[in-house]
Amino acid sequence: MTNPHKAKRNKRTLRHNRVRSQVKGSSERPRLAVFRSAKNISVQIIDDLKHHTLVTVNSAKLKTTAGNMEQATKVGLEVAKLAKEQGLSKVVFDRGGYLYHGRVKALAEAAREGGLEF
């Protein structure tokens, strides 16, 4: 019998690969990639043409004791602030195979409020 957690992980990997085949970041519009774990959420802004990470933010390093949705909102605002400091205003959103719901949606909306366009 297969492990249900492993099957769920494989489905996410398939969705992620399907999304990544279409979503590419460039110097003008780098990719905002989301990774979500059970306790934390992290975001990177990546220039895929140069294979270079421009900005990274992780909820574990923000040292917040808030709930998951509040963590995602704080990470979204922080990544928008750091991107603005580097002169980035437009990005391509890569949800990483996760549904656009809950923490991923909260992070995206907070990044938009912070000034990022995608």
Secondary structure as GFF3:
##gff-version 3
##sequence-region A 1 118
A	DSSP	alpha_helix	4	20	.	.	.	ID=ss1
A	DSSP	beta_strand	31	36	.	.	.	ID=ss2
A	DSSP	beta_strand	41	47	.	.	.	ID=ss3
A	DSSP	beta_strand	52	58	.	.	.	ID=ss4
A	DSSP	alpha_helix	59	62	.	.	.	ID=ss5
A	DSSP	alpha_helix	68	85	.	.	.	ID=ss6
A	DSSP	beta_strand	92	94	.	.	.	ID=ss7
A	DSSP	alpha_helix	103	113	.	.	.	ID=ss8
###
